[in-house]
Amino acid sequence: MAIGSAIQKGTSVSIFDENGKPLAIIHCGNGPEDGLVGYTSTTITLRRGSTLQICDEKGRVKNTRAIWILRWIGTYSGEGNALLNEARSKTL
C-alpha cells in the first residue's frame, strides 16, 4: 500500500493510505526538534534526537542516519564548491 498522508499530533505520527485508512501510528520522540520531517508514497522520515529514521508504511524502521554526518557532508561539499568556484574565477 502506498502512503497517502502522514500527520503529526503531539509526539506521534499517524500514517494513512490514499483513501484515508490508517496504516500505523509511530511515536516520534518528545524532544523539541523531534517529529515528522517528511514523507513520500513509500517512506516516512522522522527526526528522533540526533538521528533521522526512515520508516515504511507500517512504521518499521528501514534506515537510520546521524544528523551530524549529514551536516558534515553538507559543510564539506559547501567548502569544496567555494574552493572550486574560486579556482574557476582565477582561470577565466
N, C-alpha and C positions, 0 to 999 in steps of 0.2 A: 504494500500500500504506500502511496505517496503522501508526503506531509503537505497539508493544505494551509495550516497556520500553527503558530506557537505563541502562546500568551503567558506573560509572567504576571503572577499575582502574589505579592509578598515574596516569600522565599521558595516558591515552587513555580515550575513552568508546565503548563498543560499543552499537550501536542494533539492536534486534530487532523483528520484526513480531509480530503477535498470537499466532502459532504458535511463536515462539521462533527463527525463522530469522534468521540475521544479515543485516542490511541494509548496515551500514557501520561503520567504526571511524574515529573522529576524534581527532586529537591536540588536547588541551585546554590545553596550556601546562604549565610546571613551576614557576610561582610559588606561594607559599604559599596564596594565595586563589583560584588558577585551578582550573577544573573545571566539572563539571555543576551547573547551577543548578536545572534542572527540565525537564520535557518534557510535551507534550500528544500527542494522536493524530496531529498533523501537524507539530510542530516540536520542536526541541531547543534549549535555551538554555544557552550556555556562557559562563563568565567567562574572559577572557584578558587579564591585566593590568588596565588601566583601562577595558576595553570589555566589553560583553555582545554576543555574537553569536547570532543566531537562525538555525538551520540546518534544512533539510528532512530527510526520511528517508534521503536519500543522502549527507548530510553537507555539502551545498552551502550556503554562506552566503547567506541571503536578506536579512538586515538586520543592522546594527551600530549600537549606541548607546553613547555615552560614559557611564560611571558617574557622573562628576561632574555632568553635566547632569541626570541623574535625581535626584541628591541635592539639587541646587539647586532643582529644581522642587518636591521634597518639602518643603524648608525654606521656600520661598516660600509654598506653599499652606498649610503649617502656621502660619506667621505670619499669613497672611491670615485663616485660620479663627479664630485667637486674637483678632485685632482685631475680627472680625465678632461673635464671642461677647461681647466686652467691650461693643461698641456695643449689642447686643441687651439685655444685662443693665441698661444705663443707661436704656433706654427703657421697661422694664417697670414 
